[in-house]
Amino acid sequence: MKHYSRTIAALALSVMTSALVPALKADEWDRKTNIKIDQSIDVQGTVLPAGSYVVKLLGPFMDRRVVQIFSADEKHLIVTALAISAYRLTAGESDFKFYKAADGQPPALRTWFYPGDNFGLEFIPGRGESSAQSGRPHVIVTPSNAGGD
């Protein structure tokens, strides 16, 4: 009888441990990235004022091109954007690029790459935006501890 109780205890511990493993990789799956911007930016027609935000992909069973941007505390969804696939030749750090801004308008988000990935996402400009040329006008996007608090 003692042999069975040890086996059952080991099995229960194994099941509990394996149930926690997917939660540990959640940030990698949803590509959660904390960012801080120093001036307003446009994300498909929604202007985000300077501040801190959380950018991540929509749930695991959805299309991997749907991006959600939340307030820094993740209590308020600010914008949900549909993007298209993008590619860069060399994997590197988290990278955000912007379309050139028209006079008096905030620059529009063009691409986002998660750290270590060659594949990223490209955002189509929102209503009334021009997709003429890309650049990095005076916007500083600081990804801070991608995938964590």
C-alpha positions in Angstrom: 0.0 0.0 0.0 2.9 2.4 0.8 4.2 1.8 -2.7 1.0 2.9 -4.3 0.7 6.1 -2.2 4.2 7.1 -3.2 3.4 6.5 -6.9 0.2 8.4 -6.6 2.0 11.3 -4.9 4.7 11.4 -7.5 2.1 11.3 -10.3 0.1 14.1 -8.7 3.2 16.2 -8.3 4.1 15.6 -12.0 0.7 16.6 -13.2 0.7 19.8 -11.1 4.2 20.7 -12.4 3.3 20.1 -16.0 0.2 22.2 -15.6 2.4 25.2 -14.7 4.8 24.8 -17.6 2.6 26.5 -20.3 2.1 29.5 -18.0 5.8 30.0 -17.8 6.1 30.4 -21.5 3.1 32.7 -22.0 5.1 35.9 -22.6 7.1 34.1 -25.4 3.9 33.0 -27.0 2.1 36.3 -27.0 5.3 38.3 -27.6 4.5 40.6 -24.7 6.7 43.7 -24.9 6.6 46.7 -22.5 7.4 49.9 -24.3 7.8 53.6 -23.4 7.4 56.3 -26.0 8.6 59.9 -25.7 6.0 61.5 -28.0 2.6 60.5 -29.6 2.5 57.8 -32.2 -0.3 56.6 -34.6 -1.3 53.0 -34.7 -3.7 52.5 -37.5 -5.7 55.6 -36.8 -5.4 55.6 -33.0 -3.0 58.1 -31.5 -1.1 56.9 -28.5 0.2 59.8 -26.3 3.7 59.6 -24.9 3.8 57.1 -22.1 4.2 53.4 -21.3 2.3 50.6 -23.0 2.2 46.8 -23.4 2.2 45.4 -26.9 1.3 41.7 -27.4 -0.3 39.3 -29.8 -3.9 38.3 -29.4 -4.6 34.9 -27.7 -2.9 31.6 -28.7 -5.8 30.4 -30.9 -6.3 33.5 -32.9 -4.6 34.8 -36.0 -0.9 35.6 -35.2 -1.2 38.9 -36.9 -3.6 40.6 -34.5 -1.8 42.9 -32.1 -3.3 44.5 -29.0 -1.9 47.5 -27.2 -2.8 48.0 -23.6 -2.1 50.6 -20.9 1.0 50.0 -18.9 -1.0 48.2 -16.2 -2.8 46.1 -18.8 -6.2 47.0 -17.4 -7.3 49.0 -20.5 -7.2 47.8 -24.1 -6.4 50.8 -26.2 -6.2 49.5 -29.8 -6.4 46.2 -31.6 -4.6 46.2 -35.0 -4.4 43.7 -37.8 -0.9 43.5 -39.3 0.7 41.7 -42.2 3.9 39.6 -42.0 7.3 41.3 -42.3 10.8 39.9 -42.5 14.2 41.2 -41.5 17.5 39.6 -42.6 19.1 39.3 -39.1 17.4 38.6 -35.9 18.2 41.2 -33.2 16.7 43.2 -30.4 13.1 44.3 -30.2 12.6 46.8 -33.0 9.9 49.4 -33.9 10.0 51.4 -37.1 7.7 54.2 -38.2 6.4 55.8 -41.4 7.5 59.4 -41.9 5.1 61.8 -40.3 3.2 64.4 -42.3 3.6 68.0 -40.9 1.8 68.2 -37.6 0.9 64.5 -37.4 2.4 61.9 -35.2 4.5 59.2 -36.9 2.6 56.0 -37.7 3.9 52.6 -36.5 5.3 50.6 -39.5 6.9 47.5 -38.1 7.4 45.6 -34.9 9.9 42.7 -34.4 10.2 40.7 -31.3 13.7 40.1 -29.9 15.5 37.2 -31.6 12.9 36.9 -34.4 13.4 37.4 -38.2 9.7 37.5 -38.7 7.7 40.4 -37.4 4.6 42.5 -38.2 4.0 45.4 -40.6 1.1 47.8 -39.8 -0.8 49.5 -42.6 -1.2 53.2 -41.9 -4.6 54.3 -40.5 -7.2 56.6 -42.1 -5.6 59.5 -44.0 -2.0 58.5 -43.4 0.6 58.3 -46.1 2.8 55.2 -46.5 5.3 57.0 -48.6 8.6 56.5 -46.9 9.8 54.9 -43.7 12.1 56.6 -41.2 12.7 57.1 -37.6 11.6 60.6 -36.9 12.2 61.9 -33.4 10.4 59.1 -31.6 12.1 57.0 -29.0 10.5 53.6 -28.4 12.2 51.9 -25.5 11.3 48.2 -25.2 11.8 47.3 -21.5 12.2 43.8 -20.4 10.3 42.1 -23.2 7.9 39.6 -21.9 7.9 40.6 -18.3 7.1 43.2 -15.8 
